[in-house]
Amino acid sequence: MLGIFYITHSAVLIEDVPVMNHSIYQDGNPERIYALYNKVGYNCFIAAAIYIVFAVFSCCQLRLNKQKAYLVH
């Protein structure tokens, strides 16, 4: 959800956009801020994909261990 909000340039999340200098706010060109929003949004999507990969891996391992435990008993 955060990735979607960053990609749509939600004004509420401006505090969490990593701005190195404050001159980026003063030039009047929003494209630099939008590029930062997009970068953070893509990072959120990458983190979500990594979580999904680990969740799928964990479920596979859990299922495999349950099968082994069933075969042993």
N, C-alpha and C positions, 0 to 999 in steps of 0.2 A: 504494500500500500504506500509506503514512504517513497519508493521509487516512482510510482505514478504521480504522487504529489510534487516531487521534485521536477519531473519531466514537464509537468504542466505549469511550472514556475509559481508555486503557491507562495503568496506573500508572507504567510505565517511562518514559513521555514527560513526566512532570510537570516535569522540569528545563527542557523546551523550551516550556512554556506561559508566555506573557508576563504575569506577575503584577506589577502596579505596587506593591502594598503587601502586607506580610505579614499584615495583619489578616484577609485573605480566608481564610487557613488556620485562624484561631482562632475564627471564629463558629460552626463546626460545621455550616454549611449547605453541602452539596456542590453545590448548583445553580449557584452563581456560578462555581465551578471548571469544572463541566460545560459551562456556556455558553462559557467560554474555550476549552475543548477543542473544542467544536463549531465555533467561529469559526476556529480554526487548521486544523481538518479541512477546512472548506469552502474555505479559502485554498489548501490543498494540491490539492483537486480543481480549482479554477480554474487553478492553475499547470499541472497535468497537462493540462487541456483546451487551454491555450495552447500547450504543447509539441506536442500532437497536431496542432493547426492548422498550426503551423509545419512539422512533419514532412510533413504531407500537401502543403502548398504547395511544400516543397523537392522532394519526389518528383515532383510535377507539372512543376516547372521543369526538373528533371533529364531527365525523359522528353521534354519539349518540345525541350530543347537537343540531345538525342540524335537526334531526328527531323530537326531542322534540319541537323545535321552530316551525317546520312546523305543528305539531299537535295542538299547542296552537293557531295559527293564523287561 
